[in-house]
C-alpha cells in the first residue's frame, strides 16, 4: 500500500510579545524569558489582572500606519517572514515553483477583527464618522482573504474558528488540501489581537492570573492572555525539494475530537483530549514510544492543566512518564486562535535544534499533573517525533504531529479512502422545515411585498421545544438552538441513533457566515458602555464561533472530530468540504454538518451600510436566518446499516480571487477555477453536469461574474441554472446546504451530477459536486 503525500514545513514566521520574528521568539523561549507585562493598549482598570503578552512597540506603529485590524497586521508580518524563509515565489508567472493558483491559505482565529468593530461601534455611538469597511472586520474570513490578496495566493482559502484550537485546526485542514491535490503549498497559521471583549470575558470567568502563569505548577493561579500571529508554509515534499526550499520538519498528521462535556471546562479526566491524541497516533502510525516531546496546551488554569496531564497518560500509557510536556504559554500568554500555530512553530524548532523549551515560572510539581514540565530551563533532548496540543472552549481538541526531517521512521500509513454520501437533512428556514415544503416555496416564487427599498430579513417560524428542554435552551443563544435542532432533525431523517452507533466516530463540522453575532452584541455592548462589571459570564461562552458546534456535541452526545469554518456566504460549503475530507480518510464514520446563521440588529445595520447592498433590494436581494444540517457518512458505513442514500459528494473545488477585502473578480475567474477544480476532482467534464445550482441571490457585483463563469464553463448552452436564493433569500452561510436539499428533492429528477456554487463577500469560492446514488435502488426523495 502506498503512503500519502509527504508534507513539510518550509517556512515559519511569528509576531509575539517576544518580538517580531520566529528566531527572536525561539531565543526568548530558550532563555526562559517571560514576555508578559502590563498591558498598555487597553484600560484594564477593574479587571482581575493588568498583564498580558502584548506585542509592542511595533503593534502601535503598525496600527497608526494602517487601517486594518492589528490581528490582520500581525498575520501579514508573520506571513511575509514565512514566505521569505520558504524561498518559493507565490507568483502567477509560469516559471514559479508553485503557481499562484496552487497556493492556498488556511488561517485560524478566535476573535478576528473584533477590536476594530468595538472601536467603530463606540465611534458610531458618539456620532463620529466611521468607515463601513471597519464592520467587515467582524468576519474572520477577512484575514484569510487579506493574506490571499497581499501575497497573490489564488488557491483554496479557509478560515477556521475553533477558538483556542483554531491555529491547529488550520494546519490539519491545510494538510488535507495538499494531500488530496487541491494545492501544492499552503500558507497556514493563526492570529489574534487584544480587545475589550476577550479580557472582560475571561475576567468574568475568573480565569485570569494577576501574575504570569505557571502551567502544571502546584500553585498556578490562572492564565495570561497573549496576542500575535504564527504562520507556516506547508509544501508537498517533492515540490519543496524541486524548488530548493528548506525543510524544517515534516507534518506527519493530526488528530481531532470533541469533548461533548461543557462550554468552557475540559473533561476532568481528559477523555476528549486523549481521543485526539489517540487519533493522531492512528493517523500517523506513530507510537507513544516514538514521541519524546509534547508542546502542551498548558494554560496555567487548575482544570486545564490537570485534564491535559490525564489525557496524556490515557493516550501514552507508561510512555507518558518519559516524555517532556512543556508550555510556552508561560512566556507569551495564551494567544487564543494563534496559539496552535505559534506553538506548532515552537515544536518545529524544538525538533530542528533538539531542545525542549522550558515551562517558565514553574514553582513545583502538582500531583494532579506530575509529568516532566522541563521547569524553568531549556533542556537538550534527542527527538525524532514531537506533538503539539491545543484544546478549546466548547470542547474542540486538536493534536498535530511533527517529524524531524531525515528521521529513520516508517512512512505514514495510507488512510482508508471511501466515498462520502448524504443520508439525512434537517431544515429550519423561512421557506419551510422539510425539503418538500422548501421546494414548493421555491417553485411558487416570491410572495408578499417585493418593492421594499430597505434590505429585508426573513426569519423562520420554529418551536424548539421538541428538540431541547428549557434547561438546555437557557445555556444557548439562537445560533446554538438552531444548530442543535436541525442536527437532531438530520439524525432522525437519516435514522441514525448516536446511542446505537459509536458516538466517538460522529463528527460535527459547522459552517457559519457571521457566527455568534447576537451573543457578541449581548456581551460586548454592555462592557463597552459600562465597563468590565457589566461582563456576563453566562453569555461569554457563546461568543466563540464554535460554541454552536460544542452545543451540538453536548446535546446529542457526538464526540468525533469537530471544527467550525467561516467564509461569510460560502461558510456552509466550506464546512461541507472539510467534513468530506475528514470522512473520506476515515477520521470519522459520520458527520453532522450544520450551516447556521442569525443576524443581530447591529449586523443587519452593518449590511445596510455597505455600498454593495445599497440597491440590492431592487434586484430582489434579501437576507434570511435559519439552519440546515446535512448528515454525511462514509459510504461503506451507510450501506452496512442500510441507510437511505440521498446523494454522493463526489468532490469540491475552492479558489480565491485574491483581490482584497470585499472585492470580486469581475470576470468570474475565481469561481470558474472552483467549478473546474470540483469537476476535475470528481472525474467529470462540464458536459456531464445536469444542473448548476448558482450562488446568485440578487447582488449584481457577485451574480454577474458567476454568470460569466458559467457561460465559459458550459459554452453558453449547458445545463439549466437554478437560482433559489433569489426566491428564498440569502441564508448567509447556508446557501450551499439549501441548494443541496433542493437538488436531491428536485421533482424534475435528480438523475445526473449537479454543481453547487457558493461565494464569500471577499472573493472566496467553493463549488461542490453531488451525484445520484447509482449503486442502489433505495435512493429516494425526502418530504
N, C-alpha and C positions, 0 to 999 in steps of 0.2 A: 504494500500500500504506500502511495506517495505521501510526502509531507506537504502541508500548506505552505504558501509563500512565506518566506522569512521577511521580517520587518525590523528595520534597525533605526536607532536614533542617530541622526547625522548632525543635528544642531540643537543647541539649547540657549535660552535667554531668560533673564529674570530681572524683575524690579521688586525689591522688598525693602524693609526697614534697614537691612544690612547695607543697602546702597544699590546702585544701578550696575547690573551685570551678574551673570551666573558665577563667574570666578570670584568676584568680591563676596557674594553671598556664601559661597562654599568656604572661603577662607575664614569668614566670620563664624561659620559653623565649627570648623576645625579648631578655632581658637576658643570656642565656647562663649563667644561674645553675645550677650543678651541685648538685642537692639529694641528694647521695649521701654518707652519713656512717656513723659507727659504729652498728651495729645494737644497739638496746637491749632488744628484746623477746625475743631468743634468745641463748643462750650459744654463741658461735662459737669457743670455745677449740678449738685443734687444726685448725681449718679453714684453707684457703689464703687466706681473706680474712675480715675482720671488718666489712666495709662493705656497705651496700645502700641502695636508695631506699626508706626506711621512712616510713610515714605516722605522724606524731606531731605534737603530743601527743593529738590528737583520737582516735586509734586506741585508746589506753589508756583514755581516759574512756568511750568507747562500749562497749568490751568489759566494763568493770566494770558498766555500767548494763544491759546486755542479755545474754541467754543465747545469742544467735545468734553464729555464727562471724564473725570480722572480715570475711571475704570477702562475707558477706551484708550486713553493716553498711555496707561501702564501697558496695556496689551500691545499697542503699536510699538513701543520701545522694546519690549521683550521679544516680539516677533522679528523686529529688524535684526537684533542680535542673533537670534536663532537661525534666520535665513542666511545672514552673512557667514555664520560659522559653518553652515552646511555646504557652502560654496557650490550651490546648484541654483542656476538662474531660473526663477519662475517667470519666464518671458513667453511671448507669443511667437517669437521667431522660430523658424524651422530647425535651426541647429541647437536649440535649447535642449539640455539633457532631459528636462521634464517640461513639455509644453504647458502653457497656462491652463488649458482645458483639462489637463491631467493632474493639476494641483488642487487639492481641496483644503477646507478649513473646518475644524471642529473646536468649538470654544465652550467651556463651562463657566457659569457664573451663578451666584446666588441672588444678587441684587441688581445686576445690570447697571443702568444709569440712574438709579433711584435718587442719588444725591442731587443730580441736576433737576429732576422732577420736583423734589422738595423745594429747591430754591425758586423754581418757576412758579410753583403754587403760591409761595409766600409773596412773590412779586405781583402776581395776579390779585391776590387778596388785598394788597396795599395800593392797587390801582396803578402800578407801574407797567410800562411797556414790556412785553415779553415776546419771544420768538416761538411761534407754533412748533418749530422743529425740536425745541427742547422737550416737548411732551413725547416725542418719538423715543426718547431715551428710556422710557418705561419698558420698551420691548427689548429683551436680552438679545434677540436676533440682530439688533443694530450693531453690536460689537463684532459679530462674525462677518457681517456684510461690510463693515468698515475695514476690516483686515483684508477681505477679498479685494476691495477697491484699491487700498493702499499699495498692495503688492501685485496686483494684476492676476489674481488667482480666480479662475473661472470654472473650476471643477465643483464637486459636491460641497455644500456648505451646511453645517449643522450647528444648532445652538442647544446646549444641554443644560438643564436647570434642576439638578437633583441636590440643591442646597450644598452642604459641605462636602459632598462626594462628586460634584459636577465635573471638576477637572479630571478625576479618574475615569468617570463615565465617558468623557470626551475622548480620552485615549482609547478606551475599549471600542467605541463606535468607529473611530478612525481606523483602527486595526481591521475591522471588517470591510470598510470601504476599499482598502488596499488589497486585502486577501481575495475579495470577490472580483477585483479587477476594475472597479469604477474610478480608481485613481492610482497613480504611481507614487505620489507624495502627498502628505497631509501636514499642514500647519495646525498643531493641536495644543491646547492648553487651557488656562483658566485665568480669570481676572475678577477682582472686586475692589471697591474703594469704600472708605468710611462714609457713613451717613447717619443722620439723627435717628432714623428708624431702627437700625440694627443695634446701636448702643442702647437705646431705650428698651428694645425688646429683650436683649439679654440681661439688662438690669432688672426688668420686670420678672424674669425667671430666676433671679438671684444666682446667676451663673458666673458673674464676673469677679475676678480676684483683684483686690486692691494692690497687690504686688505681682511681679511677673510669675507666670505659672510654674509649677513644679510637678510635671507629669510623673505618674507612677510612684510619687513620694508618699510617705506616711502622713504628712500633714498638708497635703495640697489643698488649696482654697478655691480653686475655680480656674477659669480660662482668661486669657487676654486676647482681645481681637487684634487682627493684623490686616494689612491691605497690601496690594501689589498684584503682580502677574508672573506667571511662568509659562513659557512656550517651548515646545519641542518640534523639530522637523522629523517626521517619520517617513521613511523611504523604503520601498521594496528593495531587498538586498542586492539583487543583480543590477538594478538601476543605480544604486549608490556606488557599487564597485565600478561600473562603466563610467560614471561621472567623476570618479576620483574623490568622492565625498568622504570625510572622516566617519568612522564608525565608532561611536562611543559605547554602545551597548545594543543588545537585541531585545525587542519586546516579545517575550515568549507567549504571552496570553494574559487572561484575566478571569475573574470570577465575580458574578453579581448575585445579589439576593435581596429579599425584603424581610424585615423583622416581623411585620404584622402584629406589633406589640403595643406601641404608644406613640403619640405625635412627636414627642421630643426626647424621651428617655430610651436608651437601648434595652434590649432584653438582658436582664441581670446576669444570666448565665452565658451571654454572648452567643446564643444559638444562631441567630441570623448571620452575624459576622462570621461564625465558624462555617456556615454553609457557603459563604462567599470564598473563604479560604479553600475549602474542600473543592469547590467548583474550579478554582484556579489550578489546583493540583491535577484534577481530572483533565482539564483542557490542555495543559502544557506537558503532561507526562512527568512532571517534576515530583519528587517525593519529599516528605519533610526532612529527610536526612540530607537532601541536596542543598537545603537553604541554610545560609549562615547568618543572614541579616534581614530584619524586617524593620522598615521605616514605619513606625506606628502612627495611629491616629492621635493618640496621646494628647488630649486637650488640657488635662490638668483638673478636670472635674471628678469628684469621687465616683460617680456612677459610670462614666465613660471608660475611665482607665481600668477599673476592675472588670468591667464587662469585656473589654478588649483582651485583657490578660486571660480571662476564662475562655474566650473564643480561640485564642492561640493554643492554649492547652488542649482544647477539644479537637482542633484540627490537626495539630502536630503530634499529639501524644507525647511519649517520653522525649522526643527530639526537641520539644519546646524548652527544656531546661538547658539546652546547649546553644540556643540562638541568642543573638543580640537584638533587643527590641527597644529602639530609641525614638525620641520625639524632638524634631527640630522646631515644633511649635513653642518649645521652651525658650527659643531665641528670637522668633519673629512674630509670635502670636498665631492665632487661628485665622488664616486667610480665606476661610469660607469656600466659595466656589473656585478660588485659585489654589486651595491647599493641595488638592490631588496632583496638580501639575508641578507646583514648586517642590513638593515632597517627592514626586516622581523624579525630578531633576536631581535632587539630593541622593536618591537611590542610585541613579545612573553614575553619579560622580563617586559614590562610595565604591561601586564596582570598579570604576576606572582606576581609582587610587588605592583600592584595597584598604580602606579605612572606614570604620564605623564612626559617624559623628556622635557626639555625646548628647545626653539629656542634661541640659544645664539646670542649675538651681535645685538639683536633687538633694534632698535633706535626709534621706534614709529610706530603706525599703518598707513598703506596705505589704503585710502578709496577704492582703486581698489581690495584690498584683504579683510581686515576688519574682518576676523574670529579670534577666540581665539588662538593665536600662543604660549601661555604659555611663555611669554617673560622672558628669562634670568635665571629663577629659576624653578627647577622641582617642580611639584605640586602633592600631593596625590589626586588620582582620582578613585573612585569606578568604575569598568568597568567589564562587562561580555563579551563584544564583541569589537574587535578593528580591524581596517583595515590598510593596507599598500599600498600606491600608488606609481607607477613608470611609467613614461611616457618618450618615447624615440624619437630620431631622426626618421624621416620617419613616424612619427605618430603612433607608436606602444604603446598601453596603456594597463596597467595591474593593477588590484586591487586584493589583496589577503586578505581573511577574516579569522581571528583567533578568537577562543573562549576560555574562561577560563575553565580549567578542573573543572568539578563539578558544572558548572553554571546551574541554573534552566531554561532550554530552550527546545523548541520543537526540534525534530530531523530534520536533513537536509532532504528536500523533495527528493523523488526518481525522477531522471531525466526521461524524456520521451524517452525511448530507441527505436531506429529504425535501420533498416538495411541501409547500405551505398552502393550507386551504382555509376558507372561511366557512364556519359551521353555525354561527349564531349572530343575531342582530339585536341590539337594544336601542330604541329610538325615543327621544323626548325632544321634539321640535315643534315650533308653532304650526307647521303643516300637518302634523299627525304623530301618533305614537306607535304606528305599525307601518311596515313597508307599503302595504296596500293603500292605507289612508294617505300616506305621503305621495304615492304615485297618482292617486285620484286628485289630490290638491294640485299637483304639478300639471296634470293634463287639463284640469278645469281652468287654469290660467289665473292671473291676478284678479282679486276681487277687492272691493272697497274703494276708498279714495286714493287714486294714484297721482293726484295733482299737487301733493304737498311740495312746498319749496324748501322744507327743512328735512334733514336726514332723519328718517324714522327708524324705530326699533320695534321688532316683534318679539314677544315672549311666549313661551309655551304655557298652556294650562295643564297643571300636573299636581297630583296628590302623592306626596312621598310616603304616606302612612303605610301602604302595603309592603314597603321595602325597608323602612328604617323606623325604629322605635323613637318616641320623643326624647329619650335619654341619649340615644345615638346622635340625633339631629342637633342637640344642644351644643355638641362639640364641633359642628361642621358649619361652614358657610354654604351658600347656594352652589358654588362650584363643586364642593365635595358631595353634596346631596345628589346633584345631577350625575356626577361620575359614578357614585355607588349604585344609584337606582338603575341607570342604564346598563351598568355592568351586570347587575342581578338579572335584568331582563335578557341580556345576551346569553348568560349561562342557562336560563330557563329555556330560551328559544333553541339553544344548541343541545339541550338535555344533558348538560354536564354538571354533575354534582361534585363540588370540591371535596366534600366529606367522603365520597366514594372513590375519589381519584387521589393521586399523590399530589397534595396541595403545594408541596415544595417544588413541584415541576410546572406550576401555573404562574406565569409572569404577569406583570401589569406595566404596560408601556403607554403613557398618557401624552397626548398632544393638546396643547392649549395655546391659543394665539396671544391672549392677553394675560393669562394667569389669574392670580387671586386679587384682581383689582379692587373688588369690593372689600375684602379684608384689609388690604393695604390702605385703602381710604379710611376705613373704620378705625384702624390702629394709628395711622400716621397723622391724620388731620388733628386729632386732639393733642398729640405730642407737639406738633408744630405750633398750635395755638396756646397751649397751657403748660408745656414743659413735660419733663420726664415723669412727674407724678401722675400724669394722665395716661401713662402706658398701661394697657390692659393685657395681663398675661394670658387671659383666656383667648384673646384674639390673635396674639402674636404667632403662635404655631401655624396658623392658617395663612400667614403672609408669605411663606415659601412656596415656590411654584410646584413643588412635588407633594404638597400637602394632600391634594386630591388623590394621588396615587397611593399614598400611605393610608388614607381613609378607605379606599377600595380593598387594600390588602388586609387591614384590620377587620373591616366589616364582613368580608367574605371569606377570610381565612386562607388567602392565597399568598404564598411566600416565595415564589420563584423570582427570577431576575426582574428588576424594576428600573424604569428610567422615565424621565419627563423631558419632552422636546418642545421647543417653541420656534415657530417660524411664521408668526403672525397668521395670515390667511392660508398658509400652507402647513400649519403645525400638525394637523391630523395625518396628512400624507407622509410627513417626515417621520412621525411616530410609527405609522404602519410599516414604513420601510425598515426602521430599526427592529421592530418586532419580527418582521420577516427574516432579517439577518440572524437574529438570535435563535429563532425556531429552526431555520434551515440547517444550522450547525449543531443542533441538539442541546443548546444551552437550557432549553425548556421544552416541554411537550405541548403546552398550550399557552396562550397569552390573551388576556383581555386588553383591548386597545381602545380606550375611550378618547374621543375628541370632544372637548367640552369648553365652553366659554360663557361667561356672564359679563355684563357691562355695568359699571358703576356710573353715577351721574358725572363724575369727573372725566371718566373715559369717554362717555358719549359727547361731552362738550369738547374734548380734545379732537375727536373725529370731525366734529362740525367746524372746527377752526382750520383744518388742513385744506389748503387750496385745491388739492386733488379731488376733494369731496364737495367742493362748493356747488357745482352744478350736477352732482351725481343724482339727486332725486329726479331731475328732469329726464334722466336716462333710465329711470326705474330702479335705481340702486337703493337698497335699504338693508339694514343690519338685522340679524336675528340671533337670539340667545338659544341655548339648548345643549344637548349632548347626544352623541350617537356612539355606541360601543360595538366594535366588531370582535367576535370570538374567533381567534385563529388557532389552528392546530397543525402539528406535523401530520402529513397525510397518512403515514403508517399508523399513527395513534388513532386518528379519526376513523380509519377503516376498521381497526381492530375492535372498536367499541360500537361499530355500526352507525356512526354519526351520519346525518344528512349533510352532504357537501354542497354548499351554495355556489362556490366559485374556487378557482385555483389562483393564487397570487403568483403569477409567472415571473415577475421581476419588476424592477423600477429603475428610474434614472433621476439624477439630481444634478443641477448645474446652476451657476450664478452668473448674472450679467456683469458683476464686478464694477459697477459704475458709481457706487457710493450710496449713502443713506437716502432712502426714499426716491431712488431713481430706477428707471427701467430702460432697457434697450428698446428703442422704438421699432427696430426691425424684428424683434422677437427671436434673436439668435440663441439666447439662453434657453428659452422654453423649447425651441426646436432641438437643441442638443439633448435636453432632458427626455424628450419624446423618442428621439432616435436611440439614445442610450437604453431606455426602457425596452424598446423593441429588440435591440441587439442582445440584451441580457436574456430576453425571453425567447430568443431564437426565431423571431418573426420579422416579416417585412411589412412596410406600410400597407401593401395591398391585402394583407391578411386581416386587417382591422375591420370589424363590423360597425363600430360606433366610436365616436370620441365624445366623452363627457367633459365639457370645457370648464375652465375656471371662470369664464366670463360671467360678470354679475351686474354690469351696467356702469362700469368705471372705464371710460374710453382709454385712458392712459395705459391701462393694463389689458383691456379687451382687444384693442386694435393690434398690438404686437402679437398676441396669441393667434388672432385670426390670420395674420400674415404668415406666421409659422406653420399653422395647419395647412394653409394653401400650398406652401412649398413642400411640406411633407407628403401630401396626397396628390400633388399635381393639379389641384383645383377641382378634381372630380372624384373625390374619395367617398368615404362612408358618411352617414348622417352625423351631424354635430348637435348634441343636446346641450342646452344651457339652463339647467334647473334653477340656478341661483338667481337668475333674472326674474323668476316667478316666486320662488320660495324665500328669497332673501339671502344675504351673505351671512352664514353662520360662523363667521370668523374662522376658527381653526378646524371646523368640522366639515368643510366643503367636500373634501375627498370622500369622507365617510358617507355623506349624503348621496354623492354620485354613485358610490358602490352599492348602497342599499337600493337605489332606483334601478341601477343596471341589472342586478340579479333578479329583480322583480318585474322587469320590463314585460308588459303584456304582449309586446311585439315579438318577444322571444329573446332569450339570452343564448344565442346559438353560435357565437364567434367571439374572438378576442376583442376587448374594449380597452381604450386608453382613457385614463382619468387624470386630468391636469389640475395642479394647484400652484399658485404663485404667492409669494410674500409681498409685502408692501415695499420691499427693497430689492427686488430682482432675484430672489432665490426661487427656483422652480423644481418641483418634484412631479414626475409622471409615473403612474402605476399601470401595470398591465394585469387585467383579470381575464381568465379564460373559463369557459364552462368545464364541468367535470365530465370528460368524455369516457371515463373508465367505469362509470356506474349508472344504472338507470334510476337510482334513488335520489339523484339531484332534482330538486323541485323548488317552486316558488314559495315565498312566505306571505302570510297575511298578517 
